[in-house]
């Protein structure tokens, strides 16, 4: 695997959750230093969220792909700064981690920000480390959701409360204290703060009382009494109060006298000394928890967090009661603002705000009055509904433990499509694709898939299912809170997504052949023809939404009809992924109309990545093409070359064979030229930036020779091989040979010069390596000179010479030597770049070397003068770091680095990457998240040779 730079993928934030991002990753741990890299498809919803949210996904991948049971809290993500060899030893692996410790991805940062070069499909984008799960106690601390393991909800809650911090709710609700609590992997709240602590399943799917409340807030028919109370509440709570107690007392008085809600003031939580402002409960079960603060200014504790912590204390005595998730509403009053929310208890406390309303709105705002009245009426109905539910439950006596089930949505029945018959079902597992999709089975044991969405193309799914193009659709239920529950056939293990099927076949080197592709494509096209003929569109024809049957590729099913609808009415969602690798038409945009042509456009792209051609850098591409060409040349010419060694002119049969063989060589040259032009166009943008714009220097001259002399030589070979022209004149023969050989020699000097310089730089100017490289260079140059002399004479007739010159057996030997030379140099460069970069990118002191020959390294700065080859001494790097440090201290008046950050005496904090032709210096200083830090904690400083007092340091 060759290191290569590339432009970062431009990913728009917050794209739809049903898109995926492909990332190449490998797993490292102390027992097995290096595993083969492999791709993983991360839902965009997780890709956009803090990296911590991806731990569960990688836990599953480690179990399934490596049979490694990881402790979730130990999973750590690293951004590679170097590339390890397949032969890497444990020592090199440790050196890699030492070099990469500055590149650990903080769990609060999303992959979208921290990873780049995702468009380069053959490099490793992510390193994962983890510790093995060993003890039962650790298993309780492992991967949520807990239904992945054979645990009980009672066990999970016992674990939660055993880790509870000994702080009061009022103290714990202080933002600084609560933020620290949220860092604890064993004890935290799912409250959306930070973003990584948002639970995947919303409260509206845990209990219907929440969903009904959300609907009622929009549609309930409020009474005149509700409107009167809204008016009185606005008038009273818009005013100012001397103290928090005064405001709270007045609010409670209004709630009891006017709104007829029985509030328990200064409620003492059972089993504790903690008090709540207001609580409504029934049979010891909390129904409503209220927190009142006088004004926003001067708040010591955050009221929504305070209510959540009070709820956790209140339901501790109920934690062994696994018959309920103990739904409870929260009511927050802070000055002239009122907020409504809810809490449940599963394996963790989950809290969620529903709405926050101002009370100081203008009296002419009828919409605000109606919204407040509806919310208050909806709250009254919800409180009464919960009271009725809890009155049917027995007193709080812990029942026998049950499997974890309440972490699943509450809905367990659905009507069969077209009938009034109910089917009952149970949940089994939750899928790890970032969406609300669950596997389950009916009471009769039929496997089903349960999906919760906001919008669904039921009509399109039914049409496709009836014609065998989609899984059977069993039921569609509209639920409160704006949700739809879709129940469909669950395909067995013989079915797989087209994406996974292609990857599996490619790993086995059994890529789909032309006929297999045609079968799948025909079925997909037939489905789309049916759908479009009915005036509907799908909108998301990607390989992740196509299921194929492994043993019968004529069986194809399309899934994910979330966007499907009638053409002209169906629209893309707000965060549709329009990245080029998705394969959507360029006209696709957020909220744009979905057209039938868009569906058809995406079908050919389904097979684009079956046989992946990984482009390589210009420095690697040209030698590989030469090797390919020379190997084919030798195979085509060996026998004929031996025949031509005999004295005397060739026979007519030999001439015919030679002409035929030369035409075959011309076709090979066409292939080489096509690949060469493709590579030139592919890397042209980087070439303009790094080669054309900087001033001319030895590195760019070698590049121009390697690139364009080789390109011209290949073009002329094709031209002379196909275009008939008069070659009976000796001058024409000599001119042609001269042009070809001049281009060949120039291309040789450029290509081999770059390869030699790169190997020379990678070995830090080592004398032995220098002598070996000079010898190899000479060994390759001498055969080229012999070839030039041989091709320059036209001893035979000119017409025969142009056809037969390449058949000389001496030239076969000459070019074989050249092939050997290129192969040796390429192996030296690639092995050194892949195996020893991690060790040699560190300082000599770190690698244990004290030899003078490694005290200086060839460095190619990544700046506007990219081609300039500059020598940086180790001391200059240290002074550069010290200079940045001093500038920060002078600017901000404080020490900007912690003790474990960049230290001028620790040059291993300076990371270096490989670049063809030299070493590339990357000086990265992580300032952390200080108040003066910009651009995500990373700043760029320029320094010159005067700043660091080193004549060799002249870059930024």
Secondary structure, 3 states (H helix, E strand, C coil): CCCCCCCCCCCCCCCCCCCEEEEEEEEECCCCCCCCCEEEEEEHHHHCCEHHHHHHHHHHHHHHHHCCCECHHHCEEECCCCCCCCCCCHHHHHHHHHHHHHHECCCCCEHHHHCCCCCCCCCCCEEEECCECCCHHHHHCCCCCHHHCCCEHHHHHHHHHHCCCCCCHHHHCCHHHHHHHCCCCCCCCECCCCHHHCCCCCHHHCCHHHHHHHHHHHHCCCCHHHHHHHHHHHHHHCCCCCCHHHHHHHHHHHHHHCCCCCCEEEEECCCCCCEEEEEEEECCEEEEEEEEECCCCCCCCCHHHHHHHHHHHHCHHHCCCCCCCCCEEEEEEECCEEEEEEEEECCCEEEEEEEEEECCCCCCCHHHHHHHHHHHHHHHHHHHHHHHHHHCCCCCCCCCCCECCCCCCCCCEEECCCCCCEEEEEEEEECCCCCCEEEEEECCCCEEEEEEECCCCHHHHHHHHHCCCCCCEEEEEEECCCEEEEEEECCCCCEEEHHHHHHHHHHCCCCCCHHHHHHHHHHHHHHHHHHHHCCEECCCCCHHHEEEECCEEEEEEECCCCCCEECCCCECCCCCCCCHHHCCCCCCCCCCECCHHHHHHHHHHHHCCCCCCCCCCHHHHHHHHHHHHHHHHHHHHHHHHHHHCCCCCCCHHHHHHHHHHHHHHHHHHHHHHHHHHHHHHHCHHHHHHHHHCCCCCHHHHHHHHHHHHHHHHHHHHHHHHHCCCCCCCHHHHHHHHHHHHHHHHHHHHHHHHHHHHHHHHHCCCCHHHHHHHHHHHHHHHHHHHHHHHHHHCCCCCHHHHHHHHHHCHHHHHHHHHHHHHHHHHHHHHHHHHHHCHHHHCCCHHHHCCCCHHHCEEEEECCCCCCCCEEEEEHHHHHHHHHHHHHHHHHHHCCCCCCCCCCCCCCHHHCEEEEECCEEEEECCCCCCCCCCCCHHHCCCCCCCHHHHCCCCCCCC
